[in-house]
Amino acid sequence: MTREGALLVMLGVAVALVGLMVWGWLRRTKRDSALTAPFGEAPSGSRLLSTFSGLYVATTVHGDALERLAIRGLGFRAAATFVVFDTGLALDLAGEERIFIPRERIIAANQATVTIDRVVERDGLTRFVWLLADDTTVDSYFRPQDTSSRALAAALESLISPTQISAKTATGDEA
């Protein structure tokens, strides 16, 4: 085979692989099209508790850290600011509208080491479990920049009411 022939074969394989990746992502976005992020602002009168900067990593199917969801606004990794209010959590992701998750929809917060396309030191990620508008349970992962993942998890845990903790324990969901 000539050098030009080998180059054409390699180029054809590369184009086919990129095509398969695009096809896979389009199928994923179609599958997840019914899932929506809660865009909006914190209710007026909300009290700011803390702010964290870092990296938004992914939102996945609850309990499956390797199954990324293609939800508009949460589909891609981005620089982010996490704003904790007494009424919930606001996510300011670079290039996206603000997402506000009311405290009633936050189920659990803890630390993690691995999720889709990201492995860090032990407990280097903050994972929080929450409900989308249609009551689908999802896990979102963050990598805090200027603080520990434990500090962000603790700030999120402060939003979880004792009623939510009791319900989680009763159902055996140890997020």
N, C-alpha and C positions, 0 to 999 in steps of 0.2 A: 504494500500500500504506500502511496506517495505521501509526502508531508501534507500536501493540500487535502488529500482524502481523509487523513487522520484528523486534521483540523475541522473538516466539515462534520465528521462523525461526532467529535467532542462537542462542537457547537450545537448539533442536533440534540444530543443528550441533555445539554444544559437547558436548551429551550423547552424540551419535554418536561424536565424537572420543575422549572419555573411554572410552566402551564399546569402541572399537577398541583403545585402549592396554591396557585390562584384558585383552581377548581375546588380544592379542599376548603379554603377559606370562604369561598362563596357558598358552599354547602353548609358550613358552620353558621354563617350569618343568616341564612334562610332558616335553619333549624331553630336559632335563638331569636328570631325576629319578634316573637310575642313577648319576650322579656324586655322590660324597660327600666332604666335607672330613674330614680326619683329626682328629677331636675328641679331646682328652686332654691330659695333663700330660707334661712332660719326664720321662724315666726318673730314678729316684732315683739320686743320686750325680752328676747332671749339674752341670757347672761353668758358672756365669754368666759370659759374656764381655762383653756390653754390652747396653744398653737404649736404644731410640730411641722418641720419641713422634712422632706425625704423623697422617696421614690415609690410611686404606686407600681406594684408588680403585676398583679393579675386578680381576676375574679373567676372562681372555679365552681364547679358543682360541689355542693356540700359533701364533705368527707372524701372527695376525690381530687387531690391537689394537682393531678396531671390532666384534668379535663377542663381546659379554658372555655369560658363562655364569651361569645362575641356580642356583648350588649353594647349598644351605642353609648359612647362616653366612657365605657369601661373596657373596651376591647384591646387596648394597647398599653404597654408600659409607658409611664410619663413621670416627669418631675411633678411633685405635688406638695400642697400644703394641707394639713389636716387641722381643722378648726373644731375644737370641742366646745359645744355650748351646753348649758344645763338642759336644753330641749332636744339635743341630738348631735350628730356629727356632720360637718360640712366638708366636702372634698373639693378642693380646687386643683384640678389637673390641668397641666399646660395645654392650651389650645382647646379646652372643652368648657361647656357651661358648668356652673356650680351644681354639685349634687348634694342634697341634704337628706340625711337619713334620720328620721325621728327616733328618739330613744326607745320608744315602744317596739321598734322593729329590730333593735340590736339584741341578739340572743346571748352571745358570749364573746370574750376577747382573751387571747392568750398568745404565746410565742410559738414560732415554728422555725424549722431549719430548711425546708425544701418546699417548692411549688413549681409549677410549670416554668421551665427555662431559667430557674434561679435556685442555686444551692449556696448557702452562706454558713458561717460558723454557727455552732449550736445556739439555738434560740435567737438568731439574728434578725428574724422577721417578726412582725406583728400580724397575727391573723385575727380577723373578727368575723363572726358568723352573724348574718342578718337576713331579713326577709325582704324580697322584692315586693312590688305592689300586688302581684298576683299570689302572694304567700309562698313563692318558691324560695327555699332556703339556699343561700350561697355563702361561700367563704371568700373574703377579700384579703389580700396580702400587701403589706407595706414594709418598706425598709427605711426606718427613721435615719436622718442624717446627723443631727446635732445632739441626739439623746439616745438612750437605750431603747430597745424594743419593749422592754419591761415597763418603762415609764409610759409609753404610749398605750400599752395594754391596760395598765392601771387606770389611766385617764378614761379609757373606754369602759372599763369595768365599773367605774363610778356612775355610769349612766344606767346600768342594768338594775332594775328594781328587784326587791326580794321576791315579788310575785313571779317575775320572769325566771328567777333562779329556781324557785320551787317547782314551776311547771317543767323546767328543763330536767330537774332531778327526778320528778315523777315519771317522765317519759323515758328516762334512761339515756337521754342525749347528752353525752359528755363531749361536746364540741371540741 
